[in-house]
Amino acid sequence: MGDGHPPAERLARISQPTLVMTGTVADAHGGVPPEFMGRAADALAASIPKAERQVIEGAGAHGRRDAARPVLERFFAT
């Protein structure tokens, strides 16, 4: 992302509802900490007009289908 900031002007042009999800568990193999991804997701959601931000407790980079499923079902049902 270049200077570390999301391209807010480009993101502001997204007109579709957008779901921005992250988890709370660190990747077992190292990688980016969940706090970093959470801050990045917050910045994305703040820049996209119809964004919804969700945090999936107990999920990591590889997801937790059981925890994400209700969030995804509700989002796609609307």
C-alpha positions, -999 to 999 in steps of 0.1 A, spaced: 0 0 0 29 23 -7 30 48 21 10 25 44 -23 43 40 -52 29 20 -61 47 -13 -91 65 3 -101 83 -29 -103 51 -48 -120 32 -20 -146 60 -17 -158 52 -52 -169 16 -42 -206 17 -44 -214 -19 -35 -220 -30 1 -187 -44 13 -179 -67 42 -145 -62 59 -137 -90 82 -107 -99 104 -100 -124 132 -85 -121 166 -60 -149 165 -24 -147 153 -13 -170 125 4 -201 139 32 -197 113 41 -162 121 30 -136 97 11 -104 103 -4 -99 138 -42 -96 141 -39 -60 155 -21 -49 123 -48 -65 101 -75 -50 124 -61 -15 120 -59 -20 82 -94 -33 81 -107 -3 101 -91 21 77 -106 2 47 -140 2 62 -138 39 71 -130 47 35 -157 26 18 -191 43 19 -212 11 24 -187 -9 43 -196 -31 73 -167 -40 97 -168 -73 115 -143 -90 139 -146 -128 142 -135 -137 177 -112 -168 178 -106 -167 140 -72 -163 124 -58 -160 89 -71 -194 80 -106 -185 93 -131 -203 114 -160 -213 92 -183 -219 121 -178 -184 134 -178 -166 101 -208 -184 86 -235 -164 104 -218 -131 95 -215 -141 59 -251 -155 57 -265 -123 72 -244 -100 49 -253 -118 17 -290 -121 27 -294 -83 26 
